[in-house]
Amino acid sequence: MQAEEKTAPVSKGMLWTGYIISFLPALFLLMDGVMKLVKPDPVVEATVKLGYPESVILGLGIVLLSCTILYLIPRTSVLGAILLTGYLGGAVASHLRAEDGPFPLFFPVIFGALLWGGLVLRDARLRGLLTLRS
């Protein structure tokens, strides 16, 4: 049996960089989730333009807020990141189906990369999983 590899502790700089990179997209997603609960006219118009009925907006807001809160809690951050990846993938698919331009397609992809990038910087175990080994 091989001995279990120990992961190096996270430096303070890397930890804080990870928190900042994680917090910025999470803050936007929290705001987006709240806006879906409030349902101002621009949110309703954008959702209907994508082909969804207005009745799904509240559910989307609840799902988005729940996933983002899970992401912000350190013990459940990986689960939150997985769920947010699915949510953002749905956003990409919706914009692709609506034939929107490149910015609406890449915006959720960039957010997903920021969410995972911040998490990898904060969590040495994830870095250990993602490193290439010879």
C-alpha positions as CSV (number, residue, x, y, z in Angstrom):
1,M,0.0,0.0,0.0
2,Q,1.2,3.5,-0.8
3,A,1.4,6.0,2.0
4,E,-1.2,8.7,1.8
5,E,0.3,11.9,0.4
6,K,0.0,15.0,2.6
7,T,-1.1,18.2,1.0
8,A,0.9,21.3,1.7
9,P,-0.9,24.0,3.9
10,V,-2.3,26.9,2.1
11,S,-0.4,30.2,2.4
12,K,-2.2,33.3,3.7
13,G,-1.7,35.0,0.4
14,M,-3.1,32.1,-1.6
15,L,-6.0,31.8,0.9
16,W,-7.0,35.4,0.7
17,T,-6.6,35.5,-3.1
18,G,-8.9,32.4,-3.3
19,Y,-11.5,34.1,-1.0
20,I,-11.5,37.3,-3.2
21,I,-11.7,35.4,-6.4
22,S,-14.5,33.3,-4.9
23,F,-16.4,36.1,-3.4
24,L,-16.7,38.4,-6.4
25,P,-18.7,36.0,-8.6
26,A,-20.6,34.6,-5.6
27,L,-21.7,38.2,-4.7
28,F,-23.0,38.7,-8.3
29,L,-24.8,35.3,-8.1
30,L,-26.4,36.3,-4.8
31,M,-27.6,39.5,-6.3
32,D,-28.9,37.7,-9.3
33,G,-30.8,35.2,-7.1
34,V,-32.4,38.1,-5.1
35,M,-33.4,39.8,-8.2
36,K,-35.1,36.7,-9.4
37,L,-37.1,36.7,-6.1
38,V,-38.0,40.3,-6.5
39,K,-38.8,39.9,-10.2
40,P,-38.3,43.5,-11.6
41,D,-39.3,44.0,-15.2
42,P,-35.8,43.6,-16.8
43,V,-35.4,40.2,-15.1
44,V,-38.9,39.1,-16.3
45,E,-38.2,40.4,-19.8
46,A,-34.8,38.6,-20.0
47,T,-36.2,35.3,-18.8
48,V,-39.1,35.4,-21.3
49,K,-36.7,36.4,-24.1
50,L,-34.8,33.2,-23.4
51,G,-38.0,31.2,-23.9
52,Y,-38.9,30.5,-20.3
53,P,-42.3,31.4,-18.7
54,E,-42.4,34.0,-16.0
55,S,-43.5,31.3,-13.5
56,V,-40.0,29.7,-13.4
57,I,-38.2,32.8,-12.2
58,L,-39.0,32.3,-8.5
59,G,-37.8,28.7,-8.6
60,L,-34.6,29.7,-10.4
61,G,-33.9,32.4,-7.7
62,I,-34.4,29.9,-4.9
63,V,-32.1,27.3,-6.6
64,L,-29.4,29.9,-7.3
65,L,-29.5,31.4,-3.8
66,S,-29.3,27.9,-2.3
67,C,-26.4,26.8,-4.4
68,T,-24.5,30.0,-3.8
69,I,-25.0,29.8,-0.1
70,L,-23.7,26.2,-0.1
71,Y,-20.7,27.5,-2.0
72,L,-20.0,30.2,0.5
73,I,-20.0,27.8,3.5
74,P,-16.5,26.3,3.7
75,R,-17.7,22.8,4.6
76,T,-20.1,22.6,1.7
77,S,-18.2,24.8,-0.8
78,V,-17.3,21.9,-3.2
79,L,-21.0,20.7,-3.3
80,G,-22.0,24.3,-4.0
81,A,-19.4,24.6,-6.8
82,I,-20.7,21.4,-8.4
83,L,-24.3,22.6,-8.2
84,L,-23.4,26.1,-9.5
85,T,-21.5,24.5,-12.4
86,G,-24.7,22.8,-13.4
87,Y,-26.7,26.0,-13.0
88,L,-24.2,28.0,-15.1
89,G,-24.1,25.2,-17.7
90,G,-27.9,25.6,-18.0
91,A,-27.3,29.4,-18.6
92,V,-24.9,28.6,-21.4
93,A,-27.3,26.2,-23.0
94,S,-30.2,28.7,-22.7
95,H,-28.1,31.5,-24.4
96,L,-26.9,29.1,-27.0
97,R,-30.5,28.1,-27.8
98,A,-31.6,31.7,-28.0
99,E,-28.7,32.4,-30.4
100,D,-27.3,35.2,-28.2
101,G,-23.8,36.6,-29.0
102,P,-20.5,35.3,-27.6
103,F,-20.6,37.4,-24.4
104,P,-23.7,35.8,-22.9
105,L,-22.2,32.4,-23.7
106,F,-18.8,33.0,-22.2
107,F,-20.0,35.0,-19.1
108,P,-21.3,32.0,-17.2
109,V,-18.2,30.0,-18.3
110,I,-15.9,32.7,-16.9
111,F,-17.9,32.8,-13.6
112,G,-17.6,29.0,-13.3
113,A,-13.9,29.2,-13.8
114,L,-13.6,32.0,-11.2
115,L,-15.7,29.9,-8.7
116,W,-13.6,26.8,-9.2
117,G,-10.3,28.8,-9.4
118,G,-11.0,30.5,-6.1
119,L,-11.9,27.2,-4.5
120,V,-8.8,25.5,-5.7
121,L,-6.7,28.3,-4.3
122,R,-8.4,28.0,-0.9
123,D,-8.4,24.2,-0.6
124,A,-5.2,22.3,-0.8
125,R,-7.1,19.0,-1.2
126,L,-8.5,20.2,-4.5
127,R,-5.1,21.3,-5.7
128,G,-3.9,17.8,-4.9
129,L,-6.7,16.3,-7.0
130,L,-6.0,18.6,-10.0
131,T,-2.2,18.4,-10.2
132,L,-0.8,16.5,-13.1
133,R,1.3,13.5,-12.0
134,S,3.9,11.8,-14.0
